[in-house]
């Protein structure tokens, strides 16, 4: 999951699952711990992106899931810097 704060900082986290609630309007459910460092950014966000990854992207998903990852800590980076 990705979003940007009002200041433009990129925030990400890896969810182990989410549920589709409705197709019209499109609604999904995902649970994020209130203690997560990106919680406030996602609560305040007007929009977010759900990225569906395959096993080929496991390394990237694991990178975002790691506690203390620079993106999760709020340091932010441009999407082009995500490798």
C-alpha positions as a Markdown table, in Angstrom:
| # | Residue | x | y | z |
|---|---|---|---|---|
| 1 | Unk | 0.0 | 0.0 | 0.0 |
| 2 | Unk | 1.3 | 3.4 | -0.8 |
| 3 | Unk | 0.2 | 7.0 | -0.2 |
| 4 | Unk | 1.7 | 10.5 | 0.1 |
| 5 | Unk | 1.4 | 12.9 | 3.0 |
| 6 | Unk | 0.2 | 16.5 | 2.3 |
| 7 | Unk | 3.9 | 17.4 | 2.2 |
| 8 | Unk | 4.5 | 14.9 | -0.5 |
| 9 | Unk | 6.4 | 12.3 | 1.6 |
| 10 | Unk | 5.8 | 8.7 | 0.3 |
| 11 | Unk | 4.6 | 6.2 | 2.9 |
| 12 | Unk | 4.3 | 2.5 | 2.3 |
| 13 | Unk | 3.5 | -0.7 | 4.1 |
| 14 | Unk | 3.1 | -4.4 | 3.1 |
| 15 | Unk | -0.2 | -5.9 | 4.1 |
| 16 | Unk | -0.5 | -9.6 | 4.2 |
| 17 | Unk | -4.1 | -9.4 | 3.0 |
| 18 | Unk | -6.9 | -7.1 | 2.1 |
| 19 | Unk | -10.6 | -7.6 | 1.2 |
| 20 | Unk | -12.7 | -6.2 | -1.6 |
| 21 | Unk | -15.9 | -4.8 | 0.0 |
| 22 | Unk | -17.6 | -3.3 | -3.1 |
| 23 | Unk | -17.0 | -2.8 | -6.8 |
| 24 | Unk | -19.3 | 0.2 | -7.1 |
| 25 | Unk | -18.1 | 2.3 | -5.5 |
| 26 | Unk | -14.7 | 0.5 | -5.3 |
| 27 | Unk | -14.0 | -0.1 | -1.6 |
| 28 | Unk | -11.3 | -2.3 | 0.0 |
| 29 | Unk | -10.6 | -3.2 | 3.6 |
| 30 | Unk | -7.1 | -3.4 | 5.0 |
| 31 | Unk | -6.0 | -3.4 | 8.7 |
| 32 | Unk | -3.1 | -1.2 | 9.8 |
| 33 | Unk | -1.9 | -1.2 | 13.4 |
| 34 | Unk | -2.5 | 2.2 | 15.1 |
| 35 | Unk | 1.1 | 2.0 | 16.4 |
| 36 | Unk | 2.6 | 1.7 | 12.8 |
| 37 | Unk | 4.8 | 4.6 | 11.9 |
| 38 | Unk | 2.8 | 5.2 | 8.7 |
| 39 | Unk | -0.7 | 5.0 | 10.4 |
| 40 | Unk | -1.2 | 8.8 | 10.6 |
| 41 | Unk | -0.2 | 9.3 | 7.0 |
| 42 | Unk | -2.8 | 6.7 | 5.8 |
| 43 | Unk | -5.6 | 8.0 | 8.1 |
| 44 | Unk | -5.0 | 11.6 | 6.7 |
| 45 | Unk | -4.6 | 10.5 | 3.1 |
| 46 | Unk | -7.3 | 11.4 | 0.6 |
| 47 | Unk | -6.2 | 8.4 | -1.6 |
| 48 | Unk | -3.9 | 5.4 | -1.5 |
| 49 | Unk | -2.8 | 2.8 | -4.0 |
| 50 | Unk | -3.1 | -1.0 | -3.5 |
| 51 | Unk | -0.2 | -2.7 | -5.3 |
| 52 | Unk | -0.8 | -6.4 | -5.9 |
| 53 | Unk | 2.5 | -8.3 | -6.0 |
| 54 | Unk | 3.5 | -11.7 | -7.3 |
| 55 | Unk | 6.2 | -14.0 | -6.0 |
| 56 | Unk | 8.5 | -12.2 | -8.4 |
| 57 | Unk | 8.1 | -9.1 | -6.3 |
| 58 | Unk | 8.6 | -10.8 | -2.9 |
| 59 | Unk | 12.0 | -9.1 | -2.3 |
| 60 | Unk | 10.4 | -5.7 | -2.8 |
| 61 | Unk | 7.4 | -6.5 | -0.5 |
| 62 | Unk | 9.7 | -7.9 | 2.2 |
| 63 | Unk | 11.8 | -4.7 | 1.9 |
| 64 | Unk | 8.8 | -2.5 | 2.6 |
| 65 | Unk | 7.6 | -4.8 | 5.4 |
| 66 | Unk | 10.8 | -4.5 | 7.3 |
| 67 | Unk | 10.5 | -2.3 | 10.4 |
| 68 | Unk | 12.8 | 0.7 | 10.2 |
| 69 | Unk | 12.8 | 0.8 | 6.4 |
| 70 | Unk | 13.4 | 4.5 | 5.4 |
| 71 | Unk | 10.0 | 4.7 | 3.6 |
| 72 | Unk | 8.2 | 3.3 | 6.6 |
| 73 | Unk | 10.1 | 5.7 | 8.9 |
| 74 | Unk | 8.8 | 8.7 | 7.0 |
| 75 | Unk | 12.0 | 9.7 | 5.3 |
| 76 | Unk | 10.3 | 9.4 | 1.9 |
| 77 | Unk | 11.7 | 9.1 | -1.6 |
| 78 | Unk | 10.6 | 9.5 | -5.2 |
| 79 | Unk | 9.0 | 6.5 | -6.8 |
| 80 | Unk | 11.9 | 6.2 | -9.1 |
| 81 | Unk | 14.2 | 5.6 | -6.1 |
| 82 | Unk | 12.2 | 2.4 | -5.1 |
| 83 | Unk | 14.3 | -0.5 | -6.3 |
